[in-house]
């Protein structure tokens, strides 16, 4: 292979640095997560968690998860699935943040950004990343400056940046919809487990009363009734704690992502919009 055909190394590579791409999955746009990969990670963590409980089978902690029925198992799976989504988003956000360290518009005081100098910026962008469309910041710049190159109107660039910012903010909200659905579903599963546990307990208590005999027999039978009560309260406890932890992590991560969007807007304002100059024919129109 000739040297000219060798791939050019770039500081930011989506194919090499994105966690989903490295795992062989199609990476989601920007910080969006591949649901299949997150499910597989969540399922693997669930299996590993229950395997770790085997040596602790006599402990109260292990019984809470192993002996409280299928709703507890579903709660555990959704919890680890949610944590997998949030972890993947955190890693993808860290990669997106790295783009802020690269200034692709020449910083020379003599450089003026216009339709005639856009190609210089594009060259610097493609020398920095392998696929600008995968990086939120560079995608903004390429779209806005592509319009400037094609139409030559400097006045449209800032408006395009604002429009892109609105679309990305909407996309941010959508990217959390799966986790937000799980935060709603996990407590519901806990309440379902509560209902099932209470139903077993009440049914068992009725059976005890029907077959009432010696006190020792009643005492022994009531032990089976209390098992239903354990299920009722343990499933709700685990579900509420899991939903609380996930909601807190989601809130902090979402705030961090919103701050990243603000940083991108500031970057575009300082390094792109601030370097634009109105062309003569635009000044004449004004």
C-alpha positions as CSV (number, residue, x, y, z in Angstrom):
1,X,0.0,0.0,0.0
2,X,1.4,3.4,-0.9
3,X,1.9,6.1,1.7
4,X,-0.8,8.3,0.1
5,X,-3.4,5.6,0.7
6,X,-2.7,5.2,4.4
7,X,-5.3,6.5,6.8
8,X,-4.4,9.9,8.3
9,X,-4.3,10.0,12.1
10,X,-6.5,12.7,13.6
11,X,-6.6,13.9,17.3
12,X,-10.3,13.0,17.6
13,X,-11.4,9.7,16.0
14,X,-15.1,8.6,16.5
15,X,-14.3,5.1,15.2
16,X,-11.5,4.6,17.8
17,X,-12.7,6.7,20.7
18,X,-16.4,6.2,20.9
19,X,-17.2,3.4,23.4
20,X,-20.0,1.9,21.2
21,X,-17.9,1.8,18.0
22,X,-15.1,0.1,19.9
23,X,-17.5,-2.6,21.0
24,X,-18.6,-3.2,17.4
25,X,-22.0,-1.5,17.6
26,X,-23.3,1.4,15.6
27,X,-22.8,4.5,17.8
28,X,-25.7,6.7,18.5
29,X,-25.7,10.3,17.3
30,X,-23.6,12.6,19.6
31,X,-24.5,11.3,23.1
32,X,-27.4,9.1,22.2
33,X,-27.0,5.4,23.3
34,X,-27.4,2.2,21.3
35,X,-30.3,0.5,23.2
36,X,-29.1,-3.0,22.2
37,X,-25.7,-2.5,23.7
38,X,-27.0,-0.9,26.8
39,X,-29.4,-3.9,27.3
40,X,-26.7,-6.4,26.9
41,X,-24.5,-4.6,29.4
42,X,-27.5,-4.4,31.8
43,X,-28.3,-8.1,31.4
44,X,-24.7,-9.1,32.0
45,X,-24.5,-6.9,35.1
46,X,-27.7,-8.5,36.4
47,X,-26.4,-12.0,35.8
48,X,-23.1,-11.1,37.5
49,X,-25.0,-9.5,40.5
50,X,-27.1,-12.6,41.1
51,X,-24.1,-14.8,40.7
52,X,-22.3,-12.8,43.4
53,X,-25.2,-13.4,45.7
54,X,-24.8,-17.2,45.5
55,X,-22.2,-17.4,48.3
56,X,-24.3,-15.1,50.4
57,X,-27.5,-17.1,50.1
58,X,-28.0,-17.2,53.8
59,X,-27.8,-13.4,54.3
60,X,-30.8,-11.1,54.5
61,X,-29.5,-9.0,51.6
62,X,-29.3,-12.0,49.2
63,X,-32.8,-13.2,50.2
64,X,-34.2,-9.7,49.4
65,X,-33.2,-10.2,45.7
66,X,-33.3,-14.0,45.3
67,X,-36.6,-14.9,47.1
68,X,-38.9,-12.0,46.4
69,X,-40.4,-13.2,43.1
70,X,-40.1,-12.2,39.4
71,X,-40.9,-8.5,40.0
72,X,-37.7,-8.1,42.0
73,X,-35.8,-9.7,39.2
74,X,-37.3,-7.3,36.6
75,X,-36.6,-4.4,38.9
76,X,-32.9,-5.4,39.1
77,X,-32.7,-5.8,35.3
78,X,-34.2,-2.4,34.6
79,X,-31.9,-0.8,37.3
80,X,-28.7,-2.2,35.7
81,X,-30.0,-1.3,32.2
82,X,-30.6,2.3,33.3
83,X,-27.1,2.4,34.9
84,X,-25.6,1.1,31.6
85,X,-27.4,3.8,29.6
86,X,-26.2,6.5,31.9
87,X,-22.6,5.2,31.9
88,X,-22.5,5.0,28.1
89,X,-23.9,8.6,27.9
90,X,-21.3,9.7,30.4
91,X,-18.5,8.2,28.3
92,X,-19.9,9.7,25.0
93,X,-20.3,13.1,26.6
94,X,-16.7,13.0,27.8
95,X,-15.7,12.4,24.1
96,X,-17.8,15.2,22.9
97,X,-16.3,17.6,25.5
98,X,-12.8,16.9,24.1
99,X,-13.8,18.7,20.9
100,X,-13.9,22.1,22.8
101,X,-10.1,22.0,23.1
102,X,-9.6,22.3,19.4
103,X,-9.9,25.7,17.6
104,X,-10.5,25.1,13.9
105,X,-10.8,28.7,12.9
106,X,-7.3,30.3,12.4
107,X,-6.5,32.6,15.3
108,X,-4.4,35.0,13.4
109,X,-5.6,38.6,13.8
110,X,-5.4,39.0,10.0
111,X,-7.8,36.1,9.3
112,X,-11.3,37.1,8.3
113,X,-13.9,34.4,8.1
114,X,-16.0,34.7,4.9
115,X,-17.3,32.6,2.0
116,X,-13.9,32.8,0.5
117,X,-12.0,31.5,3.5
118,X,-14.4,28.8,4.6
119,X,-12.3,26.1,2.9
120,X,-9.4,26.8,5.3
121,X,-11.7,26.1,8.2
122,X,-13.0,22.9,6.6
123,X,-9.5,21.7,6.1
124,X,-8.7,22.2,9.8
125,X,-11.9,20.5,10.8
126,X,-11.1,17.4,8.8
127,X,-7.6,17.4,10.1
128,X,-9.0,17.3,13.6
129,X,-11.7,14.7,13.4
130,X,-12.4,11.7,11.2
131,X,-16.2,12.3,11.0
132,X,-17.4,15.9,11.9
133,X,-21.0,14.7,11.7
134,X,-20.5,12.6,14.8
135,X,-19.3,15.5,17.0
136,X,-21.9,18.0,18.0
137,X,-19.7,21.0,17.9
138,X,-18.1,20.3,14.6
139,X,-21.4,19.3,13.1
140,X,-22.7,22.8,14.0
141,X,-19.7,24.5,12.4
142,X,-19.8,22.4,9.2
143,X,-23.5,23.0,8.7
144,X,-23.3,26.8,9.3
145,X,-20.2,27.4,7.2
146,X,-21.5,25.1,4.5
147,X,-24.4,27.6,4.2
148,X,-22.0,30.5,4.2
149,X,-19.9,28.9,1.4
150,X,-23.0,28.1,-0.8
151,X,-25.0,31.3,-0.2
152,X,-22.3,33.8,0.9
153,X,-24.5,35.4,3.5
154,X,-22.7,36.1,6.8
155,X,-25.9,37.2,8.5
156,X,-27.4,33.7,8.2
157,X,-24.6,31.9,10.2
158,X,-25.6,33.1,13.7
159,X,-29.3,32.2,12.9
160,X,-28.2,28.7,11.8
161,X,-26.2,28.3,15.1
162,X,-29.3,29.2,17.1
163,X,-31.5,26.8,15.1
164,X,-29.0,24.0,15.5
165,X,-28.9,24.7,19.3
166,X,-32.6,24.3,19.6
167,X,-32.6,21.0,17.7
168,X,-29.8,19.7,19.8
169,X,-31.6,20.7,23.0
170,X,-34.6,18.8,21.8
171,X,-32.5,15.8,20.9
172,X,-31.0,15.9,24.4
173,X,-34.4,15.6,26.0
174,X,-35.3,12.7,23.7
175,X,-32.1,10.8,24.5
176,X,-33.2,10.4,28.2
177,X,-36.7,9.1,27.4
178,X,-35.8,5.5,27.9
179,X,-34.2,6.1,31.3
180,X,-37.1,8.3,32.4
181,X,-39.5,5.6,31.4
182,X,-37.5,3.1,33.6
183,X,-37.6,5.5,36.5
184,X,-41.4,5.4,36.2
185,X,-41.6,1.7,35.7
186,X,-39.3,0.6,38.5
187,X,-41.5,1.9,41.4
188,X,-44.6,0.4,39.6
189,X,-42.9,-3.0,39.6
190,X,-42.2,-2.5,43.3
191,X,-45.9,-1.8,44.0
192,X,-46.9,-4.8,41.9
193,X,-44.6,-6.9,44.1
194,X,-46.3,-5.3,47.2
195,X,-49.7,-6.3,45.9
196,X,-48.6,-9.8,45.2
197,X,-46.9,-10.2,48.6
198,X,-50.0,-8.8,50.5
199,X,-52.2,-11.1,48.5
200,X,-50.1,-14.1,49.5
201,X,-50.0,-13.0,53.1
202,X,-53.8,-12.4,53.3
203,X,-54.6,-15.7,51.6
204,X,-52.2,-17.5,53.9
205,X,-53.7,-15.9,56.9
206,X,-57.2,-17.0,55.8
207,X,-56.0,-20.6,55.5
208,X,-54.5,-20.5,59.0
209,X,-57.8,-19.4,60.5
210,X,-59.7,-22.1,58.6
211,X,-57.4,-24.8,60.0
212,X,-57.0,-23.3,63.4
213,X,-55.9,-26.0,65.9
214,X,-53.2,-26.0,68.5
215,X,-51.3,-22.7,69.2
216,X,-48.1,-24.3,68.0
217,X,-49.7,-25.2,64.7
218,X,-51.0,-21.7,64.2
219,X,-47.6,-20.2,65.0
220,X,-45.9,-22.5,62.5
221,X,-48.5,-21.6,59.8
222,X,-48.1,-17.9,60.4
223,X,-44.4,-18.1,59.4
224,X,-45.5,-18.7,55.9
225,X,-47.8,-15.7,56.1
226,X,-44.9,-13.4,57.1
227,X,-43.0,-14.5,54.0
228,X,-45.7,-12.7,51.9
229,X,-45.3,-9.6,54.0
230,X,-41.5,-9.7,53.5
231,X,-42.1,-9.8,49.7
232,X,-44.6,-7.0,49.9
233,X,-42.3,-4.5,51.7
234,X,-38.9,-5.6,50.3
235,X,-39.9,-5.2,46.6
236,X,-41.2,-1.7,47.3
237,X,-38.1,-0.7,49.3
238,X,-35.7,-1.9,46.5
239,X,-37.7,-0.3,43.8
240,X,-37.9,3.1,45.5
241,X,-34.2,3.2,46.3
242,X,-33.3,2.1,42.8
243,X,-35.5,4.8,41.2
244,X,-34.1,7.5,43.5
245,X,-30.5,6.6,42.7
246,X,-31.2,6.5,38.9
247,X,-33.1,9.8,39.0
248,X,-30.2,11.5,40.9
249,X,-27.6,10.2,38.4
250,X,-29.9,11.2,35.5
251,X,-30.3,14.8,36.9
252,X,-26.5,15.3,37.3
253,X,-25.7,13.9,33.9
254,X,-28.4,15.9,32.2
255,X,-27.1,19.1,33.9
256,X,-23.6,18.3,32.7
257,X,-24.9,17.8,29.1
258,X,-26.8,21.1,29.2
259,X,-23.6,22.8,30.3
260,X,-21.8,21.2,27.4
261,X,-24.4,22.7,25.0
262,X,-23.9,26.1,26.5
263,X,-20.1,25.7,26.1
264,X,-20.6,24.8,22.4
265,X,-22.8,27.9,21.9
266,X,-20.0,30.0,23.6
267,X,-17.4,28.4,21.4
268,X,-19.3,29.2,18.2
269,X,-19.9,32.7,19.3
270,X,-16.3,33.5,20.2
271,X,-14.4,31.5,17.5
272,X,-16.8,31.6,14.5
273,X,-19.4,34.3,14.7
274,X,-16.8,36.7,16.2
275,X,-14.5,36.2,13.2
276,X,-17.2,36.9,10.5
277,X,-17.2,40.0,8.4
278,X,-20.1,41.4,6.4
279,X,-19.4,41.2,2.7
280,X,-19.8,44.3,0.5
281,X,-22.9,43.2,-1.3
282,X,-24.6,42.4,2.1
283,X,-23.7,45.8,3.4
284,X,-25.3,47.3,0.4
285,X,-28.5,45.4,1.0
286,X,-28.6,46.7,4.6
